[in-house]
Amino acid sequence: MRFIARSLGAVAAAAALTALATAGGLTGTAGAAPAGTASLYSPSALVLSVTAGEDPAEGTVLRAVTLSCAPTPGGTHPDPQAACAELLATGAGLDTITAQGSEAPCTREWDPVTVTADGVWQGRRLAYSHTFGNRCTHANGSGSVFSF
């Protein structure tokens, strides 16, 4: 008896789907966007991190934040507007940002801190890493992008 009820249920479901398809209820696209459509904004989303040590793969991650710049600045970065503005001004030239330096006096101890940026900037893959000699040089020479 259960077999008959299951068979009738399956037949009824198939008949309902057929009726919907012929009546125009199912179009076959499942709500997908038309082929060839483009977003108004190129994706710009990064994961930024500060790691103790020279090798970000081996070191201890001290802090990490997300930064999204399109369509509006956001993420967990403490100042996404300033960080996105700095990235836009330099064309995401992170070497320019990390080479800024400052006149702040820092000791010459070697206690490396590595900053990384991984993600997509204006539709292109971005992977960046830079090692500072210590936390003082990082704090005084990393611009607003890596200040978190």
MODELLER restraints for C-alpha pairs under 7 A, 6 or more apart:
rsr = mdl.restraints
at = mdl.atoms
rsr.add(forms.Gaussian(group=physical.xy_distance, feature=features.Distance(at['CA:20:A'], at['CA:26:A']), mean=6.25, stdev=0.5))
rsr.add(forms.Gaussian(group=physical.xy_distance, feature=features.Distance(at['CA:41:A'], at['CA:70:A']), mean=6.23, stdev=0.5))
rsr.add(forms.Gaussian(group=physical.xy_distance, feature=features.Distance(at['CA:41:A'], at['CA:71:A']), mean=6.18, stdev=0.5))
rsr.add(forms.Gaussian(group=physical.xy_distance, feature=features.Distance(at['CA:42:A'], at['CA:122:A']), mean=4.72, stdev=0.5))
rsr.add(forms.Gaussian(group=physical.xy_distance, feature=features.Distance(at['CA:42:A'], at['CA:123:A']), mean=4.90, stdev=0.5))
rsr.add(forms.Gaussian(group=physical.xy_distance, feature=features.Distance(at['CA:43:A'], at['CA:70:A']), mean=6.24, stdev=0.5))
rsr.add(forms.Gaussian(group=physical.xy_distance, feature=features.Distance(at['CA:43:A'], at['CA:120:A']), mean=6.40, stdev=0.5))
rsr.add(forms.Gaussian(group=physical.xy_distance, feature=features.Distance(at['CA:43:A'], at['CA:121:A']), mean=6.36, stdev=0.5))
rsr.add(forms.Gaussian(group=physical.xy_distance, feature=features.Distance(at['CA:43:A'], at['CA:122:A']), mean=5.24, stdev=0.5))
rsr.add(forms.Gaussian(group=physical.xy_distance, feature=features.Distance(at['CA:43:A'], at['CA:123:A']), mean=5.05, stdev=0.5))
rsr.add(forms.Gaussian(group=physical.xy_distance, feature=features.Distance(at['CA:44:A'], at['CA:68:A']), mean=5.68, stdev=0.5))
rsr.add(forms.Gaussian(group=physical.xy_distance, feature=features.Distance(at['CA:44:A'], at['CA:69:A']), mean=5.42, stdev=0.5))
rsr.add(forms.Gaussian(group=physical.xy_distance, feature=features.Distance(at['CA:44:A'], at['CA:70:A']), mean=5.68, stdev=0.5))
rsr.add(forms.Gaussian(group=physical.xy_distance, feature=features.Distance(at['CA:44:A'], at['CA:120:A']), mean=5.23, stdev=0.5))
rsr.add(forms.Gaussian(group=physical.xy_distance, feature=features.Distance(at['CA:44:A'], at['CA:121:A']), mean=4.20, stdev=0.5))
rsr.add(forms.Gaussian(group=physical.xy_distance, feature=features.Distance(at['CA:44:A'], at['CA:122:A']), mean=4.98, stdev=0.5))
rsr.add(forms.Gaussian(group=physical.xy_distance, feature=features.Distance(at['CA:44:A'], at['CA:123:A']), mean=6.58, stdev=0.5))
rsr.add(forms.Gaussian(group=physical.xy_distance, feature=features.Distance(at['CA:45:A'], at['CA:67:A']), mean=5.60, stdev=0.5))
rsr.add(forms.Gaussian(group=physical.xy_distance, feature=features.Distance(at['CA:45:A'], at['CA:68:A']), mean=4.21, stdev=0.5))
rsr.add(forms.Gaussian(group=physical.xy_distance, feature=features.Distance(at['CA:45:A'], at['CA:69:A']), mean=6.43, stdev=0.5))
rsr.add(forms.Gaussian(group=physical.xy_distance, feature=features.Distance(at['CA:45:A'], at['CA:119:A']), mean=5.85, stdev=0.5))
rsr.add(forms.Gaussian(group=physical.xy_distance, feature=features.Distance(at['CA:45:A'], at['CA:120:A']), mean=5.42, stdev=0.5))
rsr.add(forms.Gaussian(group=physical.xy_distance, feature=features.Distance(at['CA:45:A'], at['CA:121:A']), mean=6.34, stdev=0.5))
rsr.add(forms.Gaussian(group=physical.xy_distance, feature=features.Distance(at['CA:46:A'], at['CA:66:A']), mean=5.74, stdev=0.5))
rsr.add(forms.Gaussian(group=physical.xy_distance, feature=features.Distance(at['CA:46:A'], at['CA:67:A']), mean=5.13, stdev=0.5))
rsr.add(forms.Gaussian(group=physical.xy_distance, feature=features.Distance(at['CA:46:A'], at['CA:68:A']), mean=6.35, stdev=0.5))
rsr.add(forms.Gaussian(group=physical.xy_distance, feature=features.Distance(at['CA:46:A'], at['CA:117:A']), mean=6.21, stdev=0.5))
rsr.add(forms.Gaussian(group=physical.xy_distance, feature=features.Distance(at['CA:46:A'], at['CA:118:A']), mean=5.46, stdev=0.5))
rsr.add(forms.Gaussian(group=physical.xy_distance, feature=features.Distance(at['CA:46:A'], at['CA:119:A']), mean=4.42, stdev=0.5))
rsr.add(forms.Gaussian(group=physical.xy_distance, feature=features.Distance(at['CA:46:A'], at['CA:120:A']), mean=6.14, stdev=0.5))
rsr.add(forms.Gaussian(group=physical.xy_distance, feature=features.Distance(at['CA:47:A'], at['CA:65:A']), mean=5.86, stdev=0.5))
rsr.add(forms.Gaussian(group=physical.xy_distance, feature=features.Distance(at['CA:47:A'], at['CA:66:A']), mean=4.56, stdev=0.5))
rsr.add(forms.Gaussian(group=physical.xy_distance, feature=features.Distance(at['CA:47:A'], at['CA:67:A']), mean=6.34, stdev=0.5))
rsr.add(forms.Gaussian(group=physical.xy_distance, feature=features.Distance(at['CA:47:A'], at['CA:117:A']), mean=5.70, stdev=0.5))
rsr.add(forms.Gaussian(group=physical.xy_distance, feature=features.Distance(at['CA:47:A'], at['CA:118:A']), mean=5.31, stdev=0.5))
rsr.add(forms.Gaussian(group=physical.xy_distance, feature=features.Distance(at['CA:47:A'], at['CA:119:A']), mean=6.20, stdev=0.5))
rsr.add(forms.Gaussian(group=physical.xy_distance, feature=features.Distance(at['CA:48:A'], at['CA:64:A']), mean=5.55, stdev=0.5))
rsr.add(forms.Gaussian(group=physical.xy_distance, feature=features.Distance(at['CA:48:A'], at['CA:65:A']), mean=5.34, stdev=0.5))
rsr.add(forms.Gaussian(group=physical.xy_distance, feature=features.Distance(at['CA:48:A'], at['CA:66:A']), mean=6.10, stdev=0.5))
rsr.add(forms.Gaussian(group=physical.xy_distance, feature=features.Distance(at['CA:48:A'], at['CA:116:A']), mean=5.60, stdev=0.5))
rsr.add(forms.Gaussian(group=physical.xy_distance, feature=features.Distance(at['CA:48:A'], at['CA:117:A']), mean=4.57, stdev=0.5))
rsr.add(forms.Gaussian(group=physical.xy_distance, feature=features.Distance(at['CA:48:A'], at['CA:118:A']), mean=6.62, stdev=0.5))
rsr.add(forms.Gaussian(group=physical.xy_distance, feature=features.Distance(at['CA:49:A'], at['CA:61:A']), mean=6.89, stdev=0.5))
rsr.add(forms.Gaussian(group=physical.xy_distance, feature=features.Distance(at['CA:49:A'], at['CA:63:A']), mean=5.65, stdev=0.5))
rsr.add(forms.Gaussian(group=physical.xy_distance, feature=features.Distance(at['CA:49:A'], at['CA:64:A']), mean=4.12, stdev=0.5))
rsr.add(forms.Gaussian(group=physical.xy_distance, feature=features.Distance(at['CA:49:A'], at['CA:65:A']), mean=6.43, stdev=0.5))
rsr.add(forms.Gaussian(group=physical.xy_distance, feature=features.Distance(at['CA:49:A'], at['CA:115:A']), mean=5.56, stdev=0.5))
rsr.add(forms.Gaussian(group=physical.xy_distance, feature=features.Distance(at['CA:49:A'], at['CA:116:A']), mean=5.25, stdev=0.5))
rsr.add(forms.Gaussian(group=physical.xy_distance, feature=features.Distance(at['CA:49:A'], at['CA:117:A']), mean=6.70, stdev=0.5))
rsr.add(forms.Gaussian(group=physical.xy_distance, feature=features.Distance(at['CA:50:A'], at['CA:61:A']), mean=5.97, stdev=0.5))
rsr.add(forms.Gaussian(group=physical.xy_distance, feature=features.Distance(at['CA:50:A'], at['CA:62:A']), mean=5.58, stdev=0.5))
rsr.add(forms.Gaussian(group=physical.xy_distance, feature=features.Distance(at['CA:50:A'], at['CA:63:A']), mean=5.29, stdev=0.5))
rsr.add(forms.Gaussian(group=physical.xy_distance, feature=features.Distance(at['CA:50:A'], at['CA:64:A']), mean=6.35, stdev=0.5))
rsr.add(forms.Gaussian(group=physical.xy_distance, feature=features.Distance(at['CA:50:A'], at['CA:113:A']), mean=6.77, stdev=0.5))
rsr.add(forms.Gaussian(group=physical.xy_distance, feature=features.Distance(at['CA:50:A'], at['CA:114:A']), mean=5.70, stdev=0.5))
rsr.add(forms.Gaussian(group=physical.xy_distance, feature=features.Distance(at['CA:50:A'], at['CA:115:A']), mean=4.53, stdev=0.5))
rsr.add(forms.Gaussian(group=physical.xy_distance, feature=features.Distance(at['CA:50:A'], at['CA:116:A']), mean=6.62, stdev=0.5))
rsr.add(forms.Gaussian(group=physical.xy_distance, feature=features.Distance(at['CA:51:A'], at['CA:59:A']), mean=5.85, stdev=0.5))
rsr.add(forms.Gaussian(group=physical.xy_distance, feature=features.Distance(at['CA:51:A'], at['CA:60:A']), mean=5.42, stdev=0.5))
rsr.add(forms.Gaussian(group=physical.xy_distance, feature=features.Distance(at['CA:51:A'], at['CA:61:A']), mean=4.23, stdev=0.5))
rsr.add(forms.Gaussian(group=physical.xy_distance, feature=features.Distance(at['CA:51:A'], at['CA:62:A']), mean=5.29, stdev=0.5))
rsr.add(forms.Gaussian(group=physical.xy_distance, feature=features.Distance(at['CA:51:A'], at['CA:113:A']), mean=5.69, stdev=0.5))
rsr.add(forms.Gaussian(group=physical.xy_distance, feature=features.Distance(at['CA:51:A'], at['CA:114:A']), mean=5.06, stdev=0.5))
rsr.add(forms.Gaussian(group=physical.xy_distance, feature=features.Distance(at['CA:51:A'], at['CA:115:A']), mean=6.26, stdev=0.5))
rsr.add(forms.Gaussian(group=physical.xy_distance, feature=features.Distance(at['CA:52:A'], at['CA:59:A']), mean=5.36, stdev=0.5))
rsr.add(forms.Gaussian(group=physical.xy_distance, feature=features.Distance(at['CA:52:A'], at['CA:60:A']), mean=5.30, stdev=0.5))
rsr.add(forms.Gaussian(group=physical.xy_distance, feature=features.Distance(at['CA:52:A'], at['CA:61:A']), mean=6.39, stdev=0.5))
rsr.add(forms.Gaussian(group=physical.xy_distance, feature=features.Distance(at['CA:52:A'], at['CA:62:A']), mean=6.54, stdev=0.5))
rsr.add(forms.Gaussian(group=physical.xy_distance, feature=features.Distance(at['CA:52:A'], at['CA:112:A']), mean=6.36, stdev=0.5))
rsr.add(forms.Gaussian(group=physical.xy_distance, feature=features.Distance(at['CA:52:A'], at['CA:113:A']), mean=4.74, stdev=0.5))
rsr.add(forms.Gaussian(group=physical.xy_distance, feature=features.Distance(at['CA:52:A'], at['CA:114:A']), mean=6.35, stdev=0.5))
rsr.add(forms.Gaussian(group=physical.xy_distance, feature=features.Distance(at['CA:53:A'], at['CA:59:A']), mean=5.17, stdev=0.5))
rsr.add(forms.Gaussian(group=physical.xy_distance, feature=features.Distance(at['CA:53:A'], at['CA:112:A']), mean=4.90, stdev=0.5))
rsr.add(forms.Gaussian(group=physical.xy_distance, feature=features.Distance(at['CA:53:A'], at['CA:113:A']), mean=5.26, stdev=0.5))
rsr.add(forms.Gaussian(group=physical.xy_distance, feature=features.Distance(at['CA:53:A'], at['CA:114:A']), mean=6.30, stdev=0.5))
rsr.add(forms.Gaussian(group=physical.xy_distance, feature=features.Distance(at['CA:54:A'], at['CA:112:A']), mean=5.70, stdev=0.5))
rsr.add(forms.Gaussian(group=physical.xy_distance, feature=features.Distance(at['CA:54:A'], at['CA:113:A']), mean=6.45, stdev=0.5))
rsr.add(forms.Gaussian(group=physical.xy_distance, feature=features.Distance(at['CA:54:A'], at['CA:114:A']), mean=5.88, stdev=0.5))
rsr.add(forms.Gaussian(group=physical.xy_distance, feature=features.Distance(at['CA:54:A'], at['CA:131:A']), mean=6.06, stdev=0.5))
rsr.add(forms.Gaussian(group=physical.xy_distance, feature=features.Distance(at['CA:56:A'], at['CA:114:A']), mean=6.41, stdev=0.5))
rsr.add(forms.Gaussian(group=physical.xy_distance, feature=features.Distance(at['CA:65:A'], at['CA:76:A']), mean=5.31, stdev=0.5))
rsr.add(forms.Gaussian(group=physical.xy_distance, feature=features.Distance(at['CA:65:A'], at['CA:77:A']), mean=5.34, stdev=0.5))
rsr.add(forms.Gaussian(group=physical.xy_distance, feature=features.Distance(at['CA:66:A'], at['CA:75:A']), mean=5.04, stdev=0.5))
rsr.add(forms.Gaussian(group=physical.xy_distance, feature=features.Distance(at['CA:66:A'], at['CA:76:A']), mean=5.17, stdev=0.5))
rsr.add(forms.Gaussian(group=physical.xy_distance, feature=features.Distance(at['CA:66:A'], at['CA:77:A']), mean=5.87, stdev=0.5))
rsr.add(forms.Gaussian(group=physical.xy_distance, feature=features.Distance(at['CA:67:A'], at['CA:74:A']), mean=5.99, stdev=0.5))
rsr.add(forms.Gaussian(group=physical.xy_distance, feature=features.Distance(at['CA:67:A'], at['CA:75:A']), mean=4.69, stdev=0.5))
rsr.add(forms.Gaussian(group=physical.xy_distance, feature=features.Distance(at['CA:67:A'], at['CA:76:A']), mean=6.53, stdev=0.5))
rsr.add(forms.Gaussian(group=physical.xy_distance, feature=features.Distance(at['CA:67:A'], at['CA:77:A']), mean=5.81, stdev=0.5))
rsr.add(forms.Gaussian(group=physical.xy_distance, feature=features.Distance(at['CA:67:A'], at['CA:80:A']), mean=6.42, stdev=0.5))
rsr.add(forms.Gaussian(group=physical.xy_distance, feature=features.Distance(at['CA:68:A'], at['CA:74:A']), mean=5.12, stdev=0.5))
rsr.add(forms.Gaussian(group=physical.xy_distance, feature=features.Distance(at['CA:68:A'], at['CA:75:A']), mean=5.59, stdev=0.5))
rsr.add(forms.Gaussian(group=physical.xy_distance, feature=features.Distance(at['CA:69:A'], at['CA:84:A']), mean=5.68, stdev=0.5))
rsr.add(forms.Gaussian(group=physical.xy_distance, feature=features.Distance(at['CA:73:A'], at['CA:80:A']), mean=5.37, stdev=0.5))
rsr.add(forms.Gaussian(group=physical.xy_distance, feature=features.Distance(at['CA:73:A'], at['CA:81:A']), mean=5.45, stdev=0.5))
rsr.add(forms.Gaussian(group=physical.xy_distance, feature=features.Distance(at['CA:73:A'], at['CA:84:A']), mean=6.50, stdev=0.5))
rsr.add(forms.Gaussian(group=physical.xy_distance, feature=features.Distance(at['CA:74:A'], at['CA:80:A']), mean=5.44, stdev=0.5))
rsr.add(forms.Gaussian(group=physical.xy_distance, feature=features.Distance(at['CA:77:A'], at['CA:148:A']), mean=6.77, stdev=0.5))
rsr.add(forms.Gaussian(group=physical.xy_distance, feature=features.Distance(at['CA:78:A'], at['CA:148:A']), mean=6.35, stdev=0.5))
rsr.add(forms.Gaussian(group=physical.xy_distance, feature=features.Distance(at['CA:82:A'], at['CA:144:A']), mean=6.34, stdev=0.5))
rsr.add(forms.Gaussian(group=physical.xy_distance, feature=features.Distance(at['CA:83:A'], at['CA:144:A']), mean=5.20, stdev=0.5))
rsr.add(forms.Gaussian(group=physical.xy_distance, feature=features.Distance(at['CA:83:A'], at['CA:145:A']), mean=4.47, stdev=0.5))
rsr.add(forms.Gaussian(group=physical.xy_distance, feature=features.Distance(at['CA:97:A'], at['CA:142:A']), mean=6.08, stdev=0.5))
rsr.add(forms.Gaussian(group=physical.xy_distance, feature=features.Distance(at['CA:97:A'], at['CA:143:A']), mean=5.77, stdev=0.5))
rsr.add(forms.Gaussian(group=physical.xy_distance, feature=features.Distance(at['CA:98:A'], at['CA:141:A']), mean=5.82, stdev=0.5))
rsr.add(forms.Gaussian(group=physical.xy_distance, feature=features.Distance(at['CA:98:A'], at['CA:142:A']), mean=4.62, stdev=0.5))
rsr.add(forms.Gaussian(group=physical.xy_distance, feature=features.Distance(at['CA:98:A'], at['CA:143:A']), mean=6.71, stdev=0.5))
rsr.add(forms.Gaussian(group=physical.xy_distance, feature=features.Distance(at['CA:99:A'], at['CA:141:A']), mean=6.62, stdev=0.5))
rsr.add(forms.Gaussian(group=physical.xy_distance, feature=features.Distance(at['CA:100:A'], at['CA:141:A']), mean=5.51, stdev=0.5))
rsr.add(forms.Gaussian(group=physical.xy_distance, feature=features.Distance(at['CA:101:A'], at['CA:140:A']), mean=6.20, stdev=0.5))
rsr.add(forms.Gaussian(group=physical.xy_distance, feature=features.Distance(at['CA:101:A'], at['CA:141:A']), mean=4.00, stdev=0.5))
rsr.add(forms.Gaussian(group=physical.xy_distance, feature=features.Distance(at['CA:102:A'], at['CA:140:A']), mean=5.74, stdev=0.5))
rsr.add(forms.Gaussian(group=physical.xy_distance, feature=features.Distance(at['CA:102:A'], at['CA:141:A']), mean=5.89, stdev=0.5))
rsr.add(forms.Gaussian(group=physical.xy_distance, feature=features.Distance(at['CA:104:A'], at['CA:140:A']), mean=6.71, stdev=0.5))
rsr.add(forms.Gaussian(group=physical.xy_distance, feature=features.Distance(at['CA:106:A'], at['CA:136:A']), mean=5.75, stdev=0.5))
rsr.add(forms.Gaussian(group=physical.xy_distance, feature=features.Distance(at['CA:106:A'], at['CA:137:A']), mean=6.46, stdev=0.5))
rsr.add(forms.Gaussian(group=physical.xy_distance, feature=features.Distance(at['CA:109:A'], at['CA:134:A']), mean=6.84, stdev=0.5))
rsr.add(forms.Gaussian(group=physical.xy_distance, feature=features.Distance(at['CA:110:A'], at['CA:133:A']), mean=5.39, stdev=0.5))
rsr.add(forms.Gaussian(group=physical.xy_distance, feature=features.Distance(at['CA:110:A'], at['CA:134:A']), mean=6.02, stdev=0.5))
rsr.add(forms.Gaussian(group=physical.xy_distance, feature=features.Distance(at['CA:111:A'], at['CA:133:A']), mean=5.93, stdev=0.5))
rsr.add(forms.Gaussian(group=physical.xy_distance, feature=features.Distance(at['CA:111:A'], at['CA:134:A']), mean=4.71, stdev=0.5))
rsr.add(forms.Gaussian(group=physical.xy_distance, feature=features.Distance(at['CA:112:A'], at['CA:131:A']), mean=6.39, stdev=0.5))
rsr.add(forms.Gaussian(group=physical.xy_distance, feature=features.Distance(at['CA:112:A'], at['CA:132:A']), mean=5.62, stdev=0.5))
rsr.add(forms.Gaussian(group=physical.xy_distance, feature=features.Distance(at['CA:112:A'], at['CA:133:A']), mean=4.60, stdev=0.5))
rsr.add(forms.Gaussian(group=physical.xy_distance, feature=features.Distance(at['CA:112:A'], at['CA:134:A']), mean=4.75, stdev=0.5))
rsr.add(forms.Gaussian(group=physical.xy_distance, feature=features.Distance(at['CA:113:A'], at['CA:131:A']), mean=5.63, stdev=0.5))
rsr.add(forms.Gaussian(group=physical.xy_distance, feature=features.Distance(at['CA:113:A'], at['CA:132:A']), mean=5.26, stdev=0.5))
rsr.add(forms.Gaussian(group=physical.xy_distance, feature=features.Distance(at['CA:113:A'], at['CA:133:A']), mean=6.53, stdev=0.5))
rsr.add(forms.Gaussian(group=physical.xy_distance, feature=features.Distance(at['CA:113:A'], at['CA:134:A']), mean=5.67, stdev=0.5))
rsr.add(forms.Gaussian(group=physical.xy_distance, feature=features.Distance(at['CA:113:A'], at['CA:135:A']), mean=6.24, stdev=0.5))
rsr.add(forms.Gaussian(group=physical.xy_distance, feature=features.Distance(at['CA:114:A'], at['CA:129:A']), mean=6.77, stdev=0.5))
rsr.add(forms.Gaussian(group=physical.xy_distance, feature=features.Distance(at['CA:114:A'], at['CA:130:A']), mean=5.52, stdev=0.5))
rsr.add(forms.Gaussian(group=physical.xy_distance, feature=features.Distance(at['CA:114:A'], at['CA:131:A']), mean=4.12, stdev=0.5))
rsr.add(forms.Gaussian(group=physical.xy_distance, feature=features.Distance(at['CA:114:A'], at['CA:132:A']), mean=6.07, stdev=0.5))
rsr.add(forms.Gaussian(group=physical.xy_distance, feature=features.Distance(at['CA:115:A'], at['CA:129:A']), mean=5.66, stdev=0.5))
rsr.add(forms.Gaussian(group=physical.xy_distance, feature=features.Distance(at['CA:115:A'], at['CA:130:A']), mean=5.42, stdev=0.5))
rsr.add(forms.Gaussian(group=physical.xy_distance, feature=features.Distance(at['CA:115:A'], at['CA:131:A']), mean=6.36, stdev=0.5))
rsr.add(forms.Gaussian(group=physical.xy_distance, feature=features.Distance(at['CA:116:A'], at['CA:128:A']), mean=5.40, stdev=0.5))
rsr.add(forms.Gaussian(group=physical.xy_distance, feature=features.Distance(at['CA:116:A'], at['CA:129:A']), mean=4.36, stdev=0.5))
rsr.add(forms.Gaussian(group=physical.xy_distance, feature=features.Distance(at['CA:116:A'], at['CA:130:A']), mean=6.59, stdev=0.5))
rsr.add(forms.Gaussian(group=physical.xy_distance, feature=features.Distance(at['CA:117:A'], at['CA:127:A']), mean=5.73, stdev=0.5))
rsr.add(forms.Gaussian(group=physical.xy_distance, feature=features.Distance(at['CA:117:A'], at['CA:128:A']), mean=5.05, stdev=0.5))
rsr.add(forms.Gaussian(group=physical.xy_distance, feature=features.Distance(at['CA:117:A'], at['CA:129:A']), mean=6.59, stdev=0.5))
rsr.add(forms.Gaussian(group=physical.xy_distance, feature=features.Distance(at['CA:118:A'], at['CA:126:A']), mean=5.60, stdev=0.5))
rsr.add(forms.Gaussian(group=physical.xy_distance, feature=features.Distance(at['CA:118:A'], at['CA:127:A']), mean=4.57, stdev=0.5))
rsr.add(forms.Gaussian(group=physical.xy_distance, feature=features.Distance(at['CA:118:A'], at['CA:128:A']), mean=6.45, stdev=0.5))
rsr.add(forms.Gaussian(group=physical.xy_distance, feature=features.Distance(at['CA:119:A'], at['CA:125:A']), mean=5.93, stdev=0.5))
rsr.add(forms.Gaussian(group=physical.xy_distance, feature=features.Distance(at['CA:119:A'], at['CA:126:A']), mean=5.34, stdev=0.5))
rsr.add(forms.Gaussian(group=physical.xy_distance, feature=features.Distance(at['CA:119:A'], at['CA:127:A']), mean=6.65, stdev=0.5))
rsr.add(forms.Gaussian(group=physical.xy_distance, feature=features.Distance(at['CA:120:A'], at['CA:126:A']), mean=5.38, stdev=0.5))
rsr.add(forms.Gaussian(group=physical.xy_distance, feature=features.Distance(at['CA:132:A'], at['CA:138:A']), mean=5.60, stdev=0.5))
rsr.add(forms.Gaussian(group=physical.xy_distance, feature=features.Distance(at['CA:139:A'], at['CA:147:A']), mean=6.89, stdev=0.5))
